[in-house]
Amino acid sequence: MKKILVIASHPDDELLGCGGTLLHYKRSGHKIKIIFLSDGESSRPSKKSNIKKLILKRANQAELICQKCKFLKPVFGNLPDNRLDTVPFLSIVKLIEKEIKNFKPEIIFTHFENDLNIDHQLTFKAVITATRPLSKSFVKTILSFEIPSSTDFNFTKNNKKIFNPNYYVNISNFVKKKSNLIKIYKDELRPWPHPRSIKSIENLAKYRGSQIGIKYAEAFILIRQLS
């Protein structure tokens, strides 16, 4: 039994990026905990008058998902949404270091370093800093996941900045459950053909599965592996 820590910028990233994989590992008996660095709502000016209620609603949705999946109680950093670049970087690193020290995970899932979303970029950078090899880290494996409408929206001519996965997890037995769970974050979903529509999310899993000869998969970039 291993301990898995997911370090996500916003509530919903955990399901979009690695929901099926977490269900796969949970069935194997692993302990799973999620950190949400930002509140996921406070950057939306049209909803300012109701922002506290929306932040609480989003947190409750994340907690409900953890309960349904039998994950550990999530941690909320409550940092400003889409404004992690306004937070002292050391503060983000120390928040992550604290959770790593307390939980002692062997595996970490987090964002892709070149996502379009600034919070995703800084989350990745903070994770790499918090797990630097010279620190007293328990982390043996670090994996980056993709987020529909963030990873794929970062159009670039630089091939080194494109999400090019080298690690896959078979989620054929969990793709439907992932789809049902993501509906809890109903305000974050969009109609087809948006990448964050249910159909697109399932199609991405089907595409990743086709790359390795199975029905459905989630794909990752292996950042570090200590055997």
N, CA and C of each residue as an Amber inpcrd file, in Angstrom:
protein
   681
   0.8430000  -1.1930000   0.0000000   0.0000000   0.0000000   0.0000000
   0.8760000   1.2400000   0.0000000   0.6360000   2.1250000  -0.9650000
   1.4110000   3.3480000  -1.0860000   0.5430000   4.5640000  -0.7880000
   1.1920000   5.6720000  -0.5000000   0.5120000   6.9360000  -0.2710000
   0.6850000   7.8150000  -1.5080000  -0.4340000   8.3270000  -2.0010000
  -0.4440000   9.1670000  -3.1960000  -0.9590000  10.5500000  -2.8230000
  -0.2150000  11.5660000  -3.2150000  -0.6160000  12.9470000  -2.9720000
  -0.8560000  13.6380000  -4.3040000  -2.0370000  14.2220000  -4.4430000
  -2.3550000  15.0140000  -5.6310000  -2.2750000  16.4820000  -5.2450000
  -1.4630000  17.2290000  -5.9710000  -1.3210000  18.6670000  -5.6990000
  -1.9130000  19.4030000  -6.8870000  -3.1260000  19.9220000  -6.6900000
  -3.9010000  20.5440000  -7.7620000  -4.1200000  22.0230000  -7.4770000
  -4.2070000  22.7960000  -8.5230000  -4.4520000  24.2330000  -8.3610000
  -5.8720000  24.5100000  -7.9180000  -6.8490000  23.8040000  -8.5100000
  -8.2610000  24.1090000  -8.2810000  -9.0720000  22.8310000  -8.0880000
 -10.1370000  22.9110000  -7.2960000 -11.0650000  21.7830000  -7.2290000
 -11.7130000  21.5500000  -8.5980000 -11.5300000  20.4290000  -9.1230000
 -11.9440000  19.8160000 -10.4040000 -10.7240000  19.3420000 -11.1780000
  -9.5490000  19.9510000 -10.9340000  -8.3290000  19.5120000 -11.6140000
  -7.9790000  18.0610000 -11.2750000  -8.2950000  17.6470000 -10.0550000
  -7.9330000  16.2880000  -9.6280000  -8.6730000  15.2360000 -10.4520000
  -9.9440000  15.5010000 -10.7680000 -10.7140000  14.5510000 -11.5740000
 -10.3650000  14.6660000 -13.0490000 -10.2620000  15.8920000 -13.5540000
  -9.9240000  16.0810000 -14.9560000  -8.5650000  15.4870000 -15.2900000
  -7.6100000  15.6720000 -14.3980000  -6.2410000  15.2480000 -14.6830000
  -5.9490000  13.7890000 -14.4080000  -6.4920000  13.2600000 -13.3140000
  -6.1140000  11.8890000 -12.9310000  -7.2140000  11.1490000 -12.1730000
  -8.4740000  11.5120000 -12.4110000  -9.5660000  10.9010000 -11.6700000
  -9.6550000   9.3900000 -11.8250000  -9.5530000   8.9190000 -13.0520000
  -9.6050000   7.4800000 -13.2840000  -8.4320000   6.7490000 -12.6740000
  -7.2690000   7.3700000 -12.7360000  -6.0630000   6.7760000 -12.1600000
  -6.1810000   6.6680000 -10.6450000  -6.7240000   7.6890000 -10.0060000
  -6.9110000   7.6480000  -8.5530000  -7.8720000   6.5330000  -8.1630000
  -8.9350000   6.3480000  -8.9350000  -9.8690000   5.2570000  -8.6710000
  -9.1770000   3.9010000  -8.8460000  -8.3360000   3.8070000  -9.8610000
  -7.5590000   2.5870000 -10.1080000  -6.6600000   2.2540000  -8.9210000
  -5.9410000   3.2520000  -8.4310000  -5.0240000   3.0150000  -7.3130000
  -5.7730000   2.7920000  -6.0030000  -6.9100000   3.4500000  -5.8630000
  -7.6910000   3.2510000  -4.6420000  -8.1760000   1.8180000  -4.5430000
  -8.5800000   1.2420000  -5.6610000  -9.0100000  -0.1620000  -5.6570000
  -7.8710000  -1.0790000  -5.2260000  -6.6490000  -0.6660000  -5.4820000
  -5.4800000  -1.4620000  -5.0690000  -5.1030000  -1.2420000  -3.6090000
  -5.8340000  -0.3510000  -2.9320000  -5.6220000  -0.1630000  -1.5030000
  -4.7350000   1.0010000  -1.1170000  -4.3490000   1.8350000  -2.0800000
  -3.4810000   2.9620000  -1.7710000  -4.2440000   4.0660000  -1.0380000
  -3.5440000   4.8080000  -0.2030000  -4.1110000   5.9690000   0.4740000
  -3.9240000   7.1880000  -0.4200000  -4.9830000   7.9680000  -0.5760000
  -4.9440000   9.0960000  -1.5040000  -5.4030000  10.3680000  -0.8050000
  -4.6030000  11.4090000  -0.9770000  -4.9180000  12.7090000  -0.3850000
  -4.7220000  13.7860000  -1.4380000  -5.5460000  14.8200000  -1.3740000
  -5.4990000  15.8910000  -2.3720000  -5.3320000  17.2430000  -1.6950000
  -4.4260000  18.0520000  -2.2510000  -4.2720000  19.4460000  -1.8300000
  -4.7890000  20.3360000  -2.9580000  -5.6750000  21.2570000  -2.6270000
  -6.1270000  22.2680000  -3.5780000  -5.5080000  23.5990000  -3.1550000
  -4.6300000  24.1330000  -3.9780000  -3.9080000  25.3390000  -3.5790000
  -4.7890000  26.5850000  -3.6050000  -5.6100000  26.7530000  -4.6490000
  -6.4390000  27.9670000  -4.7360000  -7.9120000  27.6300000  -4.5620000
  -8.7220000  28.6690000  -4.3630000 -10.1440000  28.4550000  -4.0920000
 -10.9550000  28.1480000  -5.3500000 -10.4040000  28.4350000  -6.5380000
 -11.0670000  28.0870000  -7.7770000 -12.1880000  29.0160000  -8.2120000
 -12.4710000  30.0760000  -7.4550000 -13.6290000  30.9180000  -7.7600000
 -13.3480000  32.4270000  -7.7360000 -12.4080000  32.8690000  -6.9350000
 -12.2840000  34.3060000  -6.6330000 -11.8210000  35.1660000  -7.8010000
 -11.4660000  34.5650000  -8.9400000 -11.0330000  35.3660000 -10.0930000
 -12.1930000  35.7400000 -11.0060000 -13.4070000  35.3830000 -10.6270000
 -14.5530000  35.6050000 -11.4960000 -15.3070000  36.8620000 -11.0620000
 -15.0080000  38.0100000 -11.6780000 -15.5590000  39.3010000 -11.2130000
 -17.0770000  39.3980000 -11.2970000 -17.6920000  38.6850000 -12.2350000
 -19.1420000  38.7620000 -12.3790000 -19.8790000  38.1390000 -11.2040000
 -19.1400000  37.4020000 -10.3720000 -19.7680000  36.7100000  -9.2390000
 -19.2610000  37.2220000  -7.8930000 -18.6520000  38.3960000  -7.8670000
 -18.0140000  38.9170000  -6.6660000 -18.9570000  38.9920000  -5.4690000
 -20.2030000  39.3780000  -5.7150000 -21.1390000  39.5680000  -4.6120000
 -21.4710000  38.2550000  -3.9020000 -21.2180000  37.1560000  -4.5760000
 -21.5900000  35.8500000  -4.0450000 -20.3750000  34.9480000  -3.8590000
 -19.1820000  35.5460000  -3.8370000 -17.9530000  34.7660000  -3.9640000
 -17.7150000  33.8190000  -2.7900000 -18.0000000  34.2530000  -1.5740000
 -17.7600000  33.3850000  -0.4200000 -18.6270000  32.1390000  -0.4900000
 -19.8530000  32.3210000  -0.9100000 -20.7750000  31.1910000  -1.0390000
 -20.2970000  30.2270000  -2.1210000 -19.7910000  30.7670000  -3.2210000
 -19.3120000  29.9320000  -4.3190000 -18.0540000  29.1620000  -3.9380000
 -17.1650000  29.8200000  -3.1880000 -15.9460000  29.1460000  -2.7270000
 -16.3070000  27.9810000  -1.8100000 -17.2600000  28.2150000  -0.9160000
 -17.6970000  27.1540000  -0.0070000 -18.3630000  26.0130000  -0.7840000
 -19.1650000  26.3650000  -1.7730000 -19.8300000  25.3530000  -2.5960000
 -18.8020000  24.4770000  -3.3020000 -17.7700000  25.1020000  -3.8580000
 -16.7350000  24.3540000  -4.5870000 -15.9690000  23.4420000  -3.6360000
 -15.6780000  23.9260000  -2.4450000 -14.9820000  23.1080000  -1.4490000
 -15.8490000  21.9250000  -1.0230000 -17.1350000  22.1670000  -0.8620000
 -18.0510000  21.0880000  -0.4810000 -18.1330000  20.0270000  -1.5750000
 -18.0870000  20.4650000  -2.8140000 -18.1030000  19.5160000  -3.9280000
 -16.8420000  18.6390000  -3.9030000 -15.7020000  19.2720000  -3.6490000
 -14.4460000  18.5210000  -3.5830000 -14.4610000  17.5150000  -2.4350000
 -15.0020000  17.9210000  -1.3020000 -15.0840000  17.0160000  -0.1530000
 -16.0340000  15.8580000  -0.4350000 -17.1390000  16.1280000  -1.1220000
 -18.0980000  15.0780000  -1.4650000 -17.4440000  14.0400000  -2.3710000
 -16.6740000  14.4920000  -3.3300000 -15.9850000  13.5710000  -4.2270000
 -15.0010000  12.6970000  -3.4540000 -14.2610000  13.2930000  -2.5470000
 -13.3200000  12.5160000  -1.7270000 -14.0580000  11.4820000  -0.8760000
 -15.2100000  11.8520000  -0.3690000 -16.0140000  10.9110000   0.4140000
 -16.4940000   9.7550000  -0.4470000 -17.0160000  10.0600000  -1.6230000
 -17.5230000   9.0260000  -2.5180000 -16.4200000   8.0750000  -2.9700000
 -15.2150000   8.6070000  -3.1300000 -14.0830000   7.7950000  -3.5910000
 -13.2980000   7.1580000  -2.4360000 -13.6720000   7.5240000  -1.2120000
 -12.9850000   7.0450000  -0.0110000 -11.5250000   7.4780000   0.0230000
 -11.2950000   8.7160000  -0.4620000  -9.9910000   9.3460000  -0.3040000
  -9.9460000   9.9890000   1.0810000  -8.7570000  10.4120000   1.4970000
  -8.6310000  11.1320000   2.7560000  -9.2260000  12.5350000   2.6070000
  -9.4720000  13.1790000   3.7180000 -10.0420000  14.5340000   3.7040000
  -9.0790000  15.4770000   2.9800000  -9.5750000  16.2540000   2.0300000
  -8.6830000  17.1290000   1.2710000  -8.2060000  18.3330000   2.0780000
  -7.1350000  18.9470000   1.5870000  -6.5720000  20.1460000   2.2000000
  -6.8130000  21.3200000   1.2510000  -7.2520000  22.4430000   1.7920000
  -7.5230000  23.6340000   0.9900000  -6.5600000  24.7550000   1.3750000
  -5.7350000  25.1690000   0.4050000  -4.8110000  26.2670000   0.6550000
  -5.4960000  27.6200000   0.6420000  -6.6470000  27.7080000  -0.0520000
  -7.4500000  28.9440000  -0.1250000  -6.6520000  30.1370000  -0.6450000
  -5.7180000  29.8800000  -1.5440000  -4.9810000  30.9610000  -2.1840000
  -5.8480000  31.5540000  -3.3030000  -5.5740000  32.7790000  -3.7380000
  -6.4310000  33.4370000  -4.7400000  -6.4030000  32.7380000  -6.1000000
  -7.5720000  32.5380000  -6.6500000  -7.7320000  31.8240000  -7.9080000
  -7.1410000  32.6050000  -9.0750000  -6.3420000  31.8930000  -9.8930000
  -5.6910000  32.4790000 -11.0600000  -4.8130000  33.6680000 -10.7190000
  -4.3670000  33.7110000  -9.4600000  -3.4750000  34.7800000  -9.0140000
  -2.3540000  34.2170000  -8.1300000  -1.9660000  32.9970000  -8.3730000
  -0.8600000  32.4550000  -7.5810000   0.4280000  33.2360000  -7.8130000
   0.4840000  33.9450000  -8.9390000   1.6620000  34.7690000  -9.2070000
   1.7160000  36.0020000  -8.3180000   0.6420000  36.2710000  -7.5490000
   0.6540000  37.3810000  -6.5910000   1.0270000  36.9130000  -5.1790000
   1.1650000  35.6130000  -5.0100000   1.5170000  35.0250000  -3.7050000
   3.0200000  34.7830000  -3.6720000   3.6910000  35.1350000  -2.5730000
   5.1250000  34.8200000  -2.4900000   5.3710000  33.3440000  -2.7810000
   6.2460000  33.0780000  -3.7100000   6.4750000  31.6980000  -4.1530000
   6.8770000  30.8010000  -2.9840000   7.6710000  31.3260000  -2.0730000
   8.1160000  30.5410000  -0.9190000   6.9340000  30.0850000  -0.0690000
   5.8880000  30.8960000  -0.0030000   4.7070000  30.5180000   0.7770000
   4.0170000  29.2920000   0.1750000   3.9590000  29.2490000  -1.1540000
   3.3550000  28.0920000  -1.8320000   4.2000000  26.8470000  -1.5930000
   5.5040000  26.9970000  -1.7130000   6.4200000  25.8690000  -1.5080000
   6.2960000  25.3320000  -0.0880000   6.2600000  26.2250000   0.8920000
   6.1840000  25.7940000   2.2900000   4.8670000  25.0860000   2.5870000
   3.7790000  25.5260000   1.9570000   2.4880000  24.8550000   2.1250000
   2.5920000  23.4050000   1.6480000   3.2040000  23.2210000   0.4810000
   3.3660000  21.8760000  -0.0820000   4.3370000  21.0520000   0.7520000
   5.4370000  21.6570000   1.1600000   6.4170000  20.9440000   1.9870000
   5.7880000  20.4250000   3.2790000   4.9240000  21.2300000   3.8720000
   4.2600000  20.8360000   5.1170000   3.4170000  19.5860000   4.9140000
   2.6530000  19.5500000   3.8310000   1.8020000  18.3890000   3.5650000
   2.6200000  17.1560000   3.2220000   3.7160000  17.3400000   2.5150000
   4.5970000  16.2160000   2.1960000   5.2180000  15.6520000   3.4720000
   5.6450000  16.5200000   4.3430000   6.2540000  16.0850000   5.6010000
   5.2580000  15.3280000   6.4700000   4.0100000  15.8010000   6.5070000
   2.9990000  15.1760000   7.3490000   2.4770000  13.8600000   6.7640000
   2.2440000  13.8470000   5.4590000   1.6150000  12.6960000   4.8130000
   2.6200000  11.6440000   4.3570000   3.8150000  12.0790000   4.0030000
   4.8890000  11.1960000   3.5340000   4.4900000  10.3710000   2.3040000
   4.0920000  11.0490000   1.2210000   3.6830000  10.3180000   0.0120000
   4.8670000   9.7360000  -0.7380000   4.6150000   8.6370000  -1.4140000
   5.6180000   8.0570000  -2.2960000   5.4170000   8.5090000  -3.7390000
   4.1770000   8.8610000  -4.0700000   3.8250000   9.2740000  -5.4300000
   3.1080000  10.6220000  -5.3790000   3.4860000  11.5260000  -6.2810000
   2.8060000  12.8170000  -6.4050000   2.3090000  12.9860000  -7.8360000
   1.0530000  13.3970000  -7.9620000   0.4910000  13.8150000  -9.2390000
   0.2770000  15.3230000  -9.1830000   0.6720000  16.0100000 -10.2450000
   0.4610000  17.4560000 -10.3060000   0.3600000  17.9090000 -11.7520000
   0.3400000  19.2100000 -11.9560000   0.0810000  19.7830000 -13.2750000
   1.2820000  19.6950000 -14.2110000   0.9890000  19.8760000 -15.4850000
   2.0020000  19.9920000 -16.5230000   2.6070000  21.3910000 -16.4680000
   3.9060000  21.4710000 -16.6070000   4.6110000  22.7420000 -16.3930000
   4.2780000  23.8230000 -17.4140000   3.7990000  23.4340000 -18.5970000
   3.5470000  24.4270000 -19.6470000   2.0710000  24.6240000 -19.9560000
   1.2070000  24.3570000 -18.9810000  -0.2110000  24.6430000 -19.1640000
  -0.4260000  26.1390000 -19.4100000  -1.5330000  26.4650000 -20.0620000
  -1.8490000  27.8720000 -20.3070000  -2.1660000  28.6040000 -19.0060000
  -2.7630000  27.9110000 -18.0480000  -3.1800000  28.5070000 -16.7850000
  -1.9710000  28.8090000 -15.8880000  -1.8520000  30.0420000 -15.4220000
  -0.7020000  30.4550000 -14.6100000  -0.6410000  29.6980000 -13.2840000
  -1.7930000  29.3970000 -12.7030000  -1.7980000  28.6380000 -11.4510000
  -1.2030000  27.2480000 -11.6520000  -1.5250000  26.6170000 -12.7850000
  -0.9800000  25.2910000 -13.0670000   0.5440000  25.3400000 -13.1990000
   1.0270000  26.3580000 -13.8870000   2.4710000  26.5030000 -14.0710000
   3.1870000  26.6440000 -12.7270000   2.6570000  27.5050000 -11.8590000
   3.3080000  27.7640000 -10.5790000   3.1520000  26.5890000  -9.6160000
   2.0510000  25.8540000  -9.7380000   1.8840000  24.6550000  -8.9160000
   2.9640000  23.6430000  -9.2530000   3.1860000  23.4160000 -10.5390000
   4.2450000  22.4940000 -10.9520000   5.5970000  22.9420000 -10.4140000
   5.9070000  24.2070000 -10.6100000   7.2060000  24.7300000 -10.1760000
   7.3840000  24.5810000  -8.6620000   6.3040000  24.8360000  -7.9100000
   6.3750000  24.7240000  -6.4530000   6.5500000  23.2780000  -6.0110000
   5.9030000  22.3510000  -6.7140000   6.0540000  20.9270000  -6.3940000
   7.4960000  20.4780000  -6.6170000   8.0640000  20.8760000  -7.7470000
   9.4540000  20.4920000  -8.0340000  10.4090000  21.0840000  -6.9990000
  10.1230000  22.3000000  -6.5700000  10.9670000  22.9220000  -5.5440000
  10.8080000  22.2200000  -4.2060000   9.5860000  21.8890000  -3.8400000
   9.3220000  21.2460000  -2.5500000   9.8480000  19.8240000  -2.4800000
  10.0540000  19.1990000  -3.6340000  10.5400000  17.8120000  -3.6580000
  11.9740000  17.7180000  -4.1720000  12.7050000  18.8170000  -4.0900000
  14.0830000  18.8030000  -4.5820000  14.8810000  17.6920000  -3.8940000
  15.7610000  17.0330000  -4.6300000  16.4520000  15.8450000  -4.1200000
  17.2690000  16.0670000  -2.8500000  17.7100000  17.2820000  -2.5980000
  18.5360000  17.5290000  -1.4170000  17.7090000  17.6190000  -0.1440000
  16.3810000  17.7490000  -0.2800000  15.5300000  17.8240000   0.9010000
  15.2450000  16.4270000   1.4200000  14.7330000  16.3470000   2.6430000
  14.3630000  15.0570000   3.2230000  12.9800000  14.6830000   2.7030000
  12.9610000  14.1930000   1.4770000  11.7040000  13.9040000   0.8050000
  11.4490000  12.4020000   0.7460000  10.1950000  12.0260000   0.9010000
   9.7900000  10.6270000   0.8080000   9.3230000  10.2890000  -0.6030000
   9.2910000  11.2930000  -1.4640000   8.6690000  11.1480000  -2.7750000
   9.5880000  10.3930000  -3.7350000   9.0520000   9.3110000  -4.2920000
   9.8270000   8.5130000  -5.2390000   9.4090000   8.7540000  -6.6870000
   8.1520000   9.1310000  -6.8740000   7.6310000   9.2880000  -8.2320000
   6.8460000  10.5920000  -8.3470000   7.1220000  11.3530000  -9.4080000
   6.3780000  12.5820000  -9.6950000   5.8510000  12.4810000 -11.1150000
   4.5370000  12.6820000 -11.2660000   3.8740000  12.5890000 -12.5590000
   3.0620000  13.8530000 -12.8370000   3.1210000  14.3350000 -14.0820000
   2.3320000  15.4930000 -14.5000000   1.1390000  15.0290000 -15.3170000
  -0.0330000  15.6120000 -15.0400000  -1.2300000  15.2670000 -15.7980000
  -1.6420000  16.4120000 -16.7180000  -2.5600000  16.1120000 -17.6280000
  -3.0790000  17.1100000 -18.5690000  -4.4770000  17.5480000 -18.1400000
  -4.7860000  18.8040000 -18.3920000  -6.0980000  19.3610000 -18.0670000
  -6.7530000  19.8820000 -19.3500000  -7.8960000  19.3170000 -19.7420000
  -8.5930000  19.8050000 -20.9330000  -8.9010000  21.3060000 -20.8460000
  -8.6530000  22.0150000 -21.9120000  -8.8350000  23.4670000 -22.0770000
  -7.7500000  24.2740000 -21.3660000  -6.7050000  23.6200000 -20.9240000
  -5.5530000  24.3300000 -20.3600000  -4.2640000  23.8000000 -20.9850000
  -4.0540000  22.5020000 -20.8840000  -2.8730000  21.8860000 -21.5030000
  -2.9500000  22.0030000 -23.0230000  -4.1270000  21.7350000 -23.5780000
  -4.2890000  21.7220000 -25.0250000  -4.4670000  23.1100000 -25.6340000
  -4.7610000  24.1030000 -24.8150000  -4.9630000  25.4610000 -25.3300000
  -3.6670000  26.2800000 -25.3960000  -2.5710000  25.7270000 -24.9190000
  -1.3040000  26.4510000 -24.9600000  -0.6170000  26.1880000 -26.2970000
  -1.0770000  26.8740000 -27.3300000  -0.5300000  26.6840000 -28.6740000
   0.8950000  27.2340000 -28.7250000   1.8030000  26.4190000 -29.2110000
   3.2020000  26.8190000 -29.2520000   3.9090000  26.1200000 -30.4030000
   4.9310000  26.7600000 -30.9180000   5.7580000  26.1380000 -31.9560000
   6.9000000  25.3350000 -31.3440000   7.0570000  25.4670000 -30.0350000
   8.1560000  24.7840000 -29.3490000   7.7050000  23.3800000 -28.9320000
   8.1990000  22.3610000 -29.6060000   7.7810000  20.9860000 -29.3250000
   8.1220000  20.5460000 -27.9080000   9.1080000  21.1750000 -27.3080000
   9.4990000  20.8060000 -25.9500000   8.4610000  21.2540000 -24.9210000
   7.5680000  22.1490000 -25.3240000   6.5500000  22.6420000 -24.4030000
   5.1950000  21.9740000 -24.6030000   5.1440000  20.9910000 -25.4810000
   3.9080000  20.2660000 -25.7440000   3.8110000  19.0630000 -24.8070000
   2.5950000  18.7740000 -24.3430000   2.3790000  17.6140000 -23.4780000
   2.5980000  16.3420000 -24.2950000   3.6840000  15.6540000 -24.0100000
   4.0640000  14.4490000 -24.7440000   4.1970000  13.3030000 -23.7410000
   3.1160000  12.5690000 -23.4590000   3.1130000  11.5980000 -22.3640000
   4.0320000  10.4000000 -22.5910000   4.5600000   9.9100000 -21.4900000
   5.4000000   8.7040000 -21.5340000   5.0030000   7.6950000 -20.4540000
   3.8210000   7.9140000 -19.8570000   3.3550000   7.0370000 -18.7740000
   1.8250000   6.9880000 -18.8630000   1.2800000   5.7800000 -18.9000000
  -0.1620000   5.6140000 -19.0740000  -0.7400000   4.6990000 -17.9930000
  -1.9910000   4.9620000 -17.6170000  -2.7040000   4.1110000 -16.6710000
  -4.0220000   3.6840000 -17.3020000  -4.2890000   2.3940000 -17.2710000
  -5.5190000   1.8390000 -17.8250000  -6.7000000   2.1890000 -16.9270000
  -7.6370000   2.9860000 -17.4450000  -8.8130000   3.3620000 -16.6470000
 -10.1040000   2.8310000 -17.2730000  -9.9940000   1.7670000 -18.0560000
 -11.1570000   1.2230000 -18.7570000 -12.2930000   0.8570000 -17.8020000
 -11.9420000   0.4340000 -16.5850000 -12.9570000   0.0460000 -15.6030000
 -13.4890000   1.2320000 -14.7970000 -12.9490000   2.4170000 -15.0480000
 -13.2800000   3.5580000 -14.1830000 -13.7440000   4.7890000 -14.9480000
 -13.7460000   4.7420000 -16.2680000 -14.0430000   5.9440000 -17.0400000
 -15.4710000   6.4330000 -16.8030000 -16.4220000   5.5270000 -16.6690000
 -17.8040000   5.9380000 -16.4300000 -17.9670000   6.5580000 -15.0410000
 -17.2940000   5.9740000 -14.0600000 -17.3710000   6.5370000 -12.7150000
 -16.7300000   7.9140000 -12.6770000 -15.6300000   8.0800000 -13.3920000
 -14.9920000   9.3940000 -13.4770000 -15.9670000  10.4110000 -14.0640000
 -16.6640000  10.0250000 -15.1360000 -17.6230000  10.9270000 -15.7760000
 -18.7470000  11.3080000 -14.8250000 -19.2210000  10.3520000 -14.0560000
 -20.2950000  10.6370000 -13.0970000 -19.8180000  11.5440000 -11.9760000
 -18.5960000  11.3410000 -11.5350000 -18.0480000  12.1690000 -10.4580000
 -17.8250000  13.6020000 -10.9230000 -17.3370000  13.7580000 -12.1460000
 -17.0290000  15.1120000 -12.6250000 -18.2980000  15.9460000 -12.7610000
 -19.4520000  15.2910000 -12.8610000 -20.7180000  16.0130000 -12.9370000
 -21.0350000  16.7460000 -11.6330000 -20.3860000  16.3560000 -10.5420000
 -20.5620000  17.0700000  -9.2720000 -20.0610000  18.5080000  -9.4180000
 -19.0210000  18.6920000 -10.2310000 -18.5350000  20.0400000 -10.5450000
 -19.2980000  20.5620000 -11.7670000 -20.6040000  20.5540000 -11.7280000
 -21.4090000  20.8290000 -12.9150000 -21.1790000  22.2290000 -13.4830000
 -20.8530000  23.2010000 -12.6340000 -20.6420000  24.5660000 -13.1210000
 -19.3570000  24.6990000 -13.9270000 -18.4530000  23.7230000 -13.7940000
 -17.1760000  23.7680000 -14.5010000 -17.2290000  23.0470000 -15.8430000
 -18.3040000  22.3090000 -16.0790000 -18.4520000  21.5950000 -17.3370000
 -19.0240000  22.5180000 -18.4120000 -18.7680000  22.1660000 -19.6530000
 -19.2390000  22.9590000 -20.7890000 -19.9060000  22.0250000 -21.8030000
 -20.7590000  22.5620000 -22.6510000 -21.3970000  21.7170000 -23.6700000
 -20.4020000  21.2930000 -24.7500000 -20.6680000  20.1490000 -25.3470000
 -19.8920000  19.6710000 -26.4910000 -19.9580000  20.7130000 -27.6170000
 -18.8510000  20.9950000 -28.3070000 -17.5860000  20.2650000 -28.3380000
 -16.4620000  20.8600000 -27.4770000 -16.7860000  21.5760000 -26.4270000
 -15.7560000  22.1190000 -25.5500000 -14.9450000  20.9730000 -24.9360000
 -13.6210000  21.1700000 -24.7450000 -12.7870000  20.1040000 -24.1680000
 -13.2320000  19.6470000 -22.7820000 -13.9780000  20.5310000 -22.0570000
 -14.4460000  20.1350000 -20.7280000 -15.9130000  19.6910000 -20.7470000
 -16.3590000  19.2070000 -21.8680000 -17.6530000  18.5280000 -21.9320000
 -17.4330000  17.0640000 -21.5780000 -18.4660000  16.4080000 -21.0990000
 -18.3440000  14.9950000 -20.7350000 -17.8860000  14.1630000 -21.9330000
 -18.4660000  14.4340000 -23.0860000 -18.0930000  13.6800000 -24.2810000
 -16.6210000  13.8610000 -24.6260000 -16.1190000  15.0800000 -24.5240000
 -14.7090000  15.3420000 -24.8330000 -13.7810000  14.6730000 -23.8190000
 -14.1780000  14.7020000 -22.5480000 -13.3590000  14.0660000 -21.5050000
 -13.2460000  12.5650000 -21.7700000 -14.3730000  11.9540000 -22.1280000
 -14.3530000  10.5180000 -22.4330000 -13.5860000  10.2460000 -23.7270000
 -13.7150000  11.1300000 -24.7090000 -12.9800000  10.9520000 -25.9630000
 -11.4750000  11.0470000 -25.7550000 -11.0530000  11.9400000 -24.8560000
  -9.6280000  12.0490000 -24.5610000  -9.1150000  10.7490000 -23.9540000
  -9.8940000  10.1810000 -23.0210000  -9.5000000   8.9040000 -22.4200000
  -9.4500000   7.7970000 -23.4720000 -10.3780000   7.8460000 -24.4220000
 -10.3850000   6.8510000 -25.4970000  -9.1600000   7.0270000 -26.4000000
  -8.8320000   8.2770000 -26.7000000  -7.6580000   8.5530000 -27.5320000
  -6.3750000   8.1000000 -26.8480000  -6.2420000   8.4190000 -25.5720000
  -5.0360000   7.9980000 -24.8420000  -4.9680000   6.4750000 -24.7590000
  -6.1210000   5.8360000 -24.6090000  -6.1300000   4.3770000 -24.6060000
  -5.6890000   3.8100000 -25.9420000  -6.1290000   4.4300000 -27.0350000
  -5.7690000   3.9350000 -28.3670000  -4.2690000   4.0190000 -28.6180000
  -3.6000000   4.9350000 -27.9140000  -2.1500000   5.0750000 -28.1000000
  -1.3860000   3.8760000 -27.5650000  -2.0100000   3.1380000 -26.6540000
  -1.3140000   1.9830000 -26.0660000  -2.1200000   0.6860000 -26.2110000
  -3.1480000   0.7100000 -27.0620000  -3.8540000  -0.5080000 -27.3940000
  -4.8740000  -0.9830000 -26.3860000  -5.4550000  -0.0460000 -25.6170000
  -6.5230000  -0.4060000 -24.6820000  -7.7060000   0.5320000 -24.9140000
  -8.8180000   0.2840000 -24.2080000 -10.0170000   1.0780000 -24.4500000
  -9.8910000   2.5080000 -23.9500000  -9.4910000   2.6780000 -22.6830000
  -9.4200000   4.0000000 -22.0780000  -8.1750000   4.1110000 -21.2000000
  -7.5530000   5.2710000 -21.2380000  -6.3750000   5.4990000 -20.4100000
  -6.2730000   6.9680000 -20.0210000  -5.5140000   7.2290000 -18.9710000
  -5.0590000   8.5810000 -18.6580000  -3.5600000   8.6180000 -18.8770000
  -3.0870000   9.7390000 -19.3960000  -1.6900000   9.8530000 -19.7820000
  -0.9740000  10.8860000 -18.9260000   0.3050000  10.6280000 -18.6940000
   1.1140000  11.4800000 -17.8190000   2.5250000  11.6390000 -18.3800000
   3.2060000  12.6320000 -17.8690000   4.6460000  12.7430000 -18.1030000
   5.3420000  12.3620000 -16.8120000   6.1880000  11.3670000 -16.8850000
   6.9710000  10.9580000 -15.7140000   8.1130000  11.9400000 -15.5360000
   8.0650000  12.6850000 -14.4490000   9.0690000  13.7020000 -14.1710000
  10.2790000  13.1180000 -13.4500000   9.9860000  12.2580000 -12.4850000
  11.0860000  11.6670000 -11.7140000  10.6640000  10.2990000 -11.1880000
  11.5840000   9.3640000 -11.2040000  11.3220000   8.0240000 -10.6790000
  12.5360000   7.5340000  -9.9120000  12.3380000   7.2080000  -8.6540000
  13.3990000   6.6460000  -7.8210000  13.0270000   5.2050000  -7.5140000
  13.8120000   4.2860000  -7.9860000  13.4980000   2.8620000  -7.7970000
  14.1430000   2.3370000  -6.5140000
